[in-house]
Amino acid sequence: MRVLLLGPLALVSAAAVVVGALFIYYTVVFPDPLSMRLKATGPVIRIMARDGTPLAERGVSRAYIPLDMLPPHAADAAVAIEDRRFFDHPGIDAFGMLRAAVANLRAGRLTQGGSTITQQLAKNLFLTSERTWSRKAEELVMALWLELRLSKHDILELYLNRVYFGGGAHGIEAASQRYFGKSARNLTLAEAAVIAGLLKAPSKYAPSASPVQAVARGRVVIDTMREAGFITGEEAAAARAEEIRFSPLMRVPDQAEMAYAVDFVLDAAARFEDADRDEVVIETTLDADLQRRAGEVVERALGERGQALDAGQAAIVVLAPDGGIRALVGGRSYADSQFNRAVRAHRQPGSAFKPVVYLTAIERGLTPDSLVEDAPITAGRWSPKNDSGRYLGMTTLRNALAQSLNTVAVRLVLDAGPDTVAATARRLGMKSPLRKDASLALGTSEVSLLDLTGAYAAFANGGYVNEPYAIQRVRTGAGKVLFQRIDARSDVAIPRASVAAMDDMLRGAVANGTGRRAAIPGRTVAGKTGTSQDFRDAWFIGYTSDLTAGVWVGNDDGRTMNKVVGGSLPAEIWHEVMLAADRGKAPSPAPVVARESVGSVAAGIDRVAPSAGEDLIAKVLAEEEASEPPAPSQTQGATTVTRSGRILVSPPQAQ
């Protein structure tokens, strides 16, 4: 009997200790939630595409309005529809969670959520949108912490000023300005109900997308307010009969497709927000049409095939030769999740990292036609295998990359040394921490899509490493220039002969290897696929003579996909995006590349007379003086063949 009593008591005590420790941790690590209030005033920020057309306008989206300045029915509408027991629970509504669970079981699907306003604020302020049990548990504990730190008044005020209302509007003031052309201080009951109704599904109910659905949803909110006792029956009837007049300016074209790129630009230009009280103009490198089409391709691909393939998210980056970002898509739906997977997510690139390994080998004296051995290999206790389970024996370096042979990549890393390969990655502009062991060959170090795509751009533009950027110029409305990007070419990061060799091999990976689905008729395409362990991440990074683009497909929680590899859905998305980029453009001629040797490759490029401004690779390499490839390193790894025929490779020893 004592055990039955003491057991639960011990569990409760342990849980209390853990929660208490987390409270202390949150207090020390996270800033005061009230310090995260958005600025009450600020300039209008106009973001322009590379051709001078407007992409977005921000300013009111950063306006912060105190709760006391809102009409009472504005806050009441949000509480009634989102968290009726908000003023009674301690941050977690056990009754609400139970009610939602019962309703979902009865419906046989997810029809209600049990998250309180405090939980939603915790997620908005400090957490990601991944759907895992650990993230949900942290959300519950953090909600309790917020309730201890803040009053209900402060929690509701922060929530209303930060939550997303669709149409690019964050916060109730931004939503009121966007949809009704007036301050939230002046919202009528019917208008406040429409805005509160957006919280359940901003992209679905936003008036800019469907005014009829927005009004219908608003009437549901009005009825809920009456049932909860916030308004009388007479007030509800009057609100239902009120004519809703939306602002004619609420329809921001292509806002959903632009949102991730616009956020990236705003983050980069944050230091200029206080430069002018009236207006700041940001001129970007973004291509509005390509940005919109890239977003549409992601949505269509995941909408049609995502469920069957168990692939929930995708991201795209498209770069010009100088590093200018032409398009950036950070996920499937900005309304559902503002987390930018193209920039902030770090995932394993798998074989998409192998070009870094092969470049290291080329710079150590190998050529695309050098023979390498594809056979079983053991590095320490690790014995990597090819995805096909077969081995080709002696094969060329070109074919090994095209077929994405794992054993060859591992042998090349062990021969050069992981430190040397990591140094090559750094030279290509990759900033993420990299492993210092043989598994580096197979892309086990997590990288961002933007970094990896930027590295491939060096193969496309003649060996120059240009850090990806999106802002060309920042000026005030009065014309004062606050920032001007200088068009300066970086130092050559890759010798010309190595560029030619890599270009030759990466073309083969598309023409005859794992990247066939990325091929574009009439265009020269080079690139590489990548798939991480257990199909958690799938990549295709490639380039034409005009643009370099990278595609990632996966799930936020790292869940295994249904056998999605880099040569399938990512390559197909890449293909569609690059077709959209080519639409209406004459393809640039590709340089003639001989295959006999690195020397003949370089000579072949030399023989190309570059058309004015047409092909950057041909132009750069033709203008540049011939540079000799580096002498092979004297540091070699030791290779031993056992009696059973297995090949063991030890890392090189410093001479």
Secondary structure, DSSP 8 states (H G I E B T S, - for coil): -HHHHHHHHHHHHHHHHHHHHHHHHHHHHS--GGGG---S---EEEEE-TTS-EEEEESGGG----GGGS-HHHHHHHHHHH-TTTTTSSS--HHHHHHHHHHHHHHTS-------HHHHHHHHHH------HHHHHHHHHHHHHHHHHS-HHHHHHHHHHHSB-STT-BSHHHHHHHHHSS-GGG--HHHHHHHHHTTS-HHHH-TTT-HHHHHHHHHHHHHHHHHHTSS-HHHHHHHHHS-----TT---TTHHHHHHHHHHHHHHTGGGTTS-SSEEEEEE---HHHHHHHHHHHHHHHHHHHHHHT--EEEEEEE-TTSBEEEEE-SS-TTT----TTTT--B--GGGGHHHHHHHHHHTT--TT-EEEES-EEBTTB----TTS---EEEEHHHHHHTT-HHHHHHHHHHH-HHHHHHHHHHTT--S----SGGGGGT-S-B-HHHHHHHHHHHHTTSB----B-EEEEEETT--EEEE-------BSS-HHHHHHHHHHHHHHHHTSTTGGG--TTS--EEEEEE-GGGSEEEEEEE-SS-EEEEEEE-TT----SS--TTTHHHHHHHHHHHHHHTT-----------S-HHHHHHHHHT----TTT-HHHHHHHHS---------S---EEEE-TTS-EEEE-----
